[in-house]
């Protein structure tokens, strides 16, 4: 059995377990929810990427907010 096939079977088993827990009222872990979302093609859009969050914090600490110095145009056409 190939390595990829083995990984696919493990993923299927994990997904089946998550769906059983959901169906029979068990408590779902975040990993189970993420697996179900991935299998349905519905990523969580509201989940922040911790790497990007840290990157933006570092950028702000180094450069500040560059948009704060941009002039605002209100009421002019």
N, C-alpha and C positions, 0 to 999 in steps of 0.2 A: 504494500500500500504506500503510495507516495505521501510525502510530507504535507503537500497542499491538501490532498484528500483527507488526511488525518485531521488537519486544522479545520476543514469544513465540517467534518462530523462532530468535532468538539463544539464548534459554534452552534450547530443545529441542536445538540443536546442541551447546551446552555440556554438557547432560546426556548426550547421546549419546556425546560424547567421553569423559566421565567413566566411563560404563558400559563403553565399549570398553577404556579403560585398566584398569579393574577386572577385566574378563573375560580380558584377555590378559596379565595380570600386571604391568602398569605401576604405577608409584608414584603414588598419589592425593595431590593437594594437599588442604589443609583446605577450600579453596573448593569443590572437587569433592565432597568428603564432605558439606559443608553443602548443596550443590545436590541431591544424591541424597536426603538426609534431608528437605529441603523438599518435593521432588516426591512422596515417600512419605507426607508428613504426619507425620513423626516427628522433631520438633525434638530437639536434644541437651539433655536436662534437666540434665546435669552441667556444662554450659558456663556459667561465670559471666559475668554482664553487667558489663563493666568500668565502665560509668557508675554502676550501682547499687553496685558494690563501692567505688568512690571516694566515693560519697555516704554510705554507711554508715561509712566510715573518718572522713570529715569530721564526721559526726554524733557519733561516739564521741569524737573529739578535742575537740569543743565541749561536749557534755553528759555524757560518760562513759557508763557502762552503767547505764541507769535501772532495770534489773531487779535489779541487785546490791543495791539498797536495799529491795527488797520483802521482807516477812517470808516465811519458808518455813514451811509447815505439814507436819510429819512425824508420823505416828503418831496424829494427833488426828482423831477422827470424831464 
